[in-house]
Amino acid sequence: MEQISLQFRRFAEQCKKSSPLYEHLAESISRDSQLLHVAASAREGQPVPNLLFAAVHELLLSGVKHRLSNYYPSTCRGTPLPAAGAFPSFRSFCFEHRGQIELLLKRRLVQTNEVGRCAYLYPAYGFKGSYCAAASSRMPPGSCGRWNRFACQRSSLRGAFILAEGVDLAGACGPSDSIGSSGGGASEGAP
């Protein structure tokens, strides 16, 4: 359990400037032996914090009702509650839905290298002052080698350029409000 605890502490450190919610939750989980035991259900070699947070978020997005949804911008109504109060709700949610979460941890995989693959596309598209993000976490390995099968679309989401597969590139780069996403944060693994 010490290794998993360390993963959560490192994750918390990485989230310091980008996500107060995940920073607080990861730091709290790193000290909770019961939640670390739940997280240990993840497949070997998977980034456990990413996978646990993806599993919980997937359940919240699927419509599971719980007070935890008030802390996530994507599931609350209005402004999310302050991150500092989220851990008791997160812990409660994890134990109320432990079976579903453990199943997701065992069956799902997290791909964390889309940004790395897209980084190679950056010069090809000649973006200036923007960043490039993958449209789908289900992009197969090697997608970067087939860059001509992807189109970039300017998203209304923070000015990001999103890649969408299967679109002719001729004249495809330009302002658009469509993201063209075909997947979520965690993808089905092999049985």
C-alpha positions in Angstrom: 0.0 0.0 0.0 3.0 2.3 0.5 3.7 2.4 -3.2 0.1 3.4 -4.0 0.1 6.0 -1.3 3.3 7.4 -2.9 1.5 7.6 -6.3 -1.3 9.6 -4.7 1.2 12.0 -3.0 3.0 12.5 -6.3 -0.3 13.1 -8.1 -1.3 15.7 -5.5 2.0 17.5 -6.1 1.4 17.5 -9.8 -2.1 19.0 -9.3 -1.0 21.9 -7.1 -1.3 24.6 -9.8 -3.9 22.9 -12.0 -6.6 21.2 -9.8 -7.2 22.1 -6.2 -9.9 19.4 -6.1 -7.6 16.6 -7.2 -4.7 17.9 -5.2 -6.8 17.8 -2.0 -8.4 14.4 -2.8 -5.1 12.8 -3.8 -3.4 14.0 -0.6 -6.2 12.8 1.6 -6.4 9.4 -0.2 -2.7 8.9 0.3 -3.4 8.8 4.1 -6.5 6.6 4.0 -5.6 2.9 4.2 -9.2 1.8 3.4 -9.4 3.9 0.2 -5.9 2.8 -0.8 -7.1 -0.8 -0.5 -10.0 0.1 -2.9 -7.5 1.8 -5.3 -5.3 -1.3 -5.2 -7.9 -3.1 -7.4 -6.4 -1.3 -10.4 -4.6 -3.4 -13.0 -0.8 -3.7 -12.6 1.0 -0.9 -14.4 -1.9 1.5 -14.5 -1.6 5.0 -13.0 -3.8 4.3 -10.0 -4.8 7.9 -9.1 -5.8 8.7 -12.7 -7.8 5.5 -12.9 -9.6 6.0 -9.5 -10.5 9.6 -10.3 -11.7 8.6 -13.8 -13.9 5.8 -12.4 -15.5 8.1 -9.9 -16.0 10.8 -12.4 -17.5 8.3 -14.9 -20.1 7.2 -12.3 -21.0 10.8 -11.5 -21.3 11.7 -15.2 -23.6 8.7 -15.7 -26.1 10.3 -13.4 -25.4 8.6 -10.0 -26.8 11.0 -7.5 -24.5 11.9 -4.6 -23.4 15.1 -2.8 -19.9 14.6 -4.3 -21.2 15.9 -7.6 -21.4 19.4 -6.0 -17.6 19.6 -6.0 -17.1 18.8 -9.7 -17.6 21.6 -12.3 -18.9 19.1 -14.8 -21.6 17.7 -12.5 -22.6 20.5 -10.1 -25.3 23.2 -10.7 -23.6 26.5 -10.6 -20.3 27.0 -8.9 -18.6 24.0 -7.4 -18.2 23.8 -3.6 -14.6 24.5 -2.3 -12.2 21.6 -2.7 -11.2 21.6 0.9 -14.5 20.0 1.9 -14.7 17.3 -0.7 -12.9 14.4 0.9 -15.7 13.1 3.2 -18.1 13.1 0.3 -15.5 11.4 -2.0 -14.8 8.8 0.6 -18.5 8.2 1.2 -19.1 7.9 -2.6 -16.3 5.4 -3.0 -17.7 3.1 -0.3 -21.3 3.4 -1.4 -20.3 2.5 -4.9 -17.3 0.3 -4.1 -18.3 -2.6 -6.3 -18.8 -0.5 -9.4 -15.6 1.4 -8.8 -13.5 -1.8 -8.2 -15.0 -3.3 -11.4 -14.0 -0.2 -13.4 -10.5 -0.2 -11.8 -10.1 -3.9 -12.9 -11.5 -3.6 -16.4 -10.5 -0.1 -17.6 -7.2 1.3 -18.8 -6.1 4.9 -18.7 -4.1 6.4 -21.6 -2.0 9.3 -20.5 0.1 9.8 -23.6 -2.3 11.7 -26.0 -0.6 15.0 -25.3 2.7 13.4 -26.1 1.4 12.1 -29.4 -0.2 15.5 -30.2 3.0 17.3 -29.5 4.5 15.9 -32.6 1.6 17.3 -34.6 2.0 20.8 -33.3 4.6 21.9 -35.9 2.7 20.2 -38.7 -0.3 22.4 -38.1 1.7 25.5 -37.3 -0.3 26.5 -34.2 0.8 29.7 -32.5 -0.2 30.6 -29.0 -2.6 27.6 -28.7 -2.3 24.0 -27.6 -3.4 20.8 -29.2 -5.4 18.1 -27.5 -6.6 14.7 -28.6 -10.3 14.3 -29.3 -10.5 10.9 -28.0 -8.7 8.9 -25.3 -9.5 5.9 -27.5 -7.0 6.9 -30.2 -5.0 3.8 -31.1 -1.2 3.8 -30.5 0.5 5.0 -33.6 -2.2 7.6 -34.4 0.5 10.2 -34.6 1.9 8.5 -37.7 -1.4 8.9 -39.5 -1.7 12.7 -38.8 -3.2 13.3 -42.2 -6.3 11.4 -41.2 -7.1 14.0 -38.5 -8.5 17.5 -38.7 -8.1 20.2 -36.2 -11.0 22.2 -35.1 -10.9 25.2 -32.9 -12.9 24.5 -29.8 -14.7 27.1 -27.7 -13.1 25.4 -24.8 -10.2 27.6 -23.8 -9.2 28.1 -27.4 -7.9 24.5 -27.7 -7.4 22.8 -31.0 -9.1 19.4 -31.0 -8.2 16.6 -33.3 -11.0 14.6 -34.9 -10.3 11.5 -36.9 -11.6 10.7 -40.3 -11.9 14.3 -41.7 -10.2 15.5 -44.8 -7.5 18.0 -43.8 -8.0 20.3 -46.8 -9.4 23.5 -45.3 -10.3 21.7 -42.1 -8.4 24.0 -39.7 -10.5 26.9 -38.7 -12.9 28.2 -36.1 -15.5 25.7 -35.0 -17.6 25.1 -32.0 -17.7 21.3 -32.4 -15.2 19.2 -30.5 -15.7 15.9 -32.3 -14.9 13.8 -29.3 -15.6 10.1 -29.5 -14.5 8.9 -26.1 -14.0 9.5 -22.4 -11.1 9.4 -20.0 -10.9 5.7 -19.5 -11.2 3.1 -22.2 -12.2 -0.6 -22.2 -9.4 -2.9 -21.6 -8.9 -6.4 -22.9 -11.0 -9.0 -21.1 
